Amino acid sequence: MANTTSKNTKTGESAKPPVAKLRIGLIGASIWERTTDNGTFHSVTFERRYRDAKGEWHSTQSFDKSTLLTLAKLADQADTEIARLSAATREQAAV
């Protein structure tokens, strides 16, 4: 996950970076936060890095059988991190 800041093509403004990043080996998770009138919500994107035959790095959102267990472990870690972030948000709102 090389570039964490992207441009909103409609407005030209920089998008918010992820609130957390997790990694196990070549598989990474980015946790995103969205605040609305109904509260704060989190979502997760997953990415797998790999090298092609020329040795150049690429990323994909495709996972094969050999990476599914790692993906599941990373999803569990992301769930734990979202619970922590949500608790911190509730604590701040109570202050």
N, C-alpha and C positions, 0 to 999 in steps of 0.2 A: 504494500500500500504506500506507494511513493508520494503521491500528491494528495494531501488531506484538504486542501482548499481548492474549490472549484468556482467557476464563474457562473452566475445565473445569466444565461444568454439573453433573456428577455429584458432584464434591468441593468446588466453589466455589473451588478454588485457581487461581492464575494459571498459565497454560501458559508454557513457556519461549519466549522470543523466538527468531527465527531467528539462527543463528550468523553469517550473512552475507546481505547484500542486494546485488543487482546490478541495474542499470537501463540500458537503451538506449532513449532516447526515452520513449514511453508504455508500454513493455513492461518489466516487472520480474520478477525471480526472487528467491525467498527460499529459502535453504539451511537445512535443519533437521538437527539432530543427535540421534541416539537411541543411548544406551549400554545394552547388554545384557550378559549373561554371556558372549556369544559375540564381543563387541567393540563398537566404535563404528561406526555406520552413518549415512549421510547420504541425504537425499532433497531433492527440489527441487519447489517449486510455482511456476507461472508465472501472471502476471496482466497483462491489458491494460486500461489506463485509457482512458476516452473520455467525451466530453460529449454529452448528449442535446440535443434540439431546444430545450430551455429553458435550456441552458448549464450544467446540473447535472452534476457528475462522477459516474461509475459505474465499476465494474470488472467484468471478465468473464474467464473462462478459455477463451473461444472466440477462435480466430484465423482470419482469412481469408487468401486468397492473397497479398494485399499486405503481410501482416505475417509470413509464414512465414520469409523469409530473416532478418529481425531476430530472430525466435524462435530460429532455428538458431544464429545468432551468440551469442545470450545463453546457449543451452544449452551451447555450446562453452566460454564463459567460466565457466559454473557447473561444468563438468567440471574445468577447470583449478583453480578455487578449491577444489573438493572434494579434489583431489589434494594441494593445498597443506595443507589442514586435516588430511588423513589423515597426511601426512608429519610435521606438527607433533605430532600425537597419538602417533605411533610414537616420535618423539624424546623426548617427555615420559615415555613408558613405559620407555624405555631408561635414563633417568637414575636 
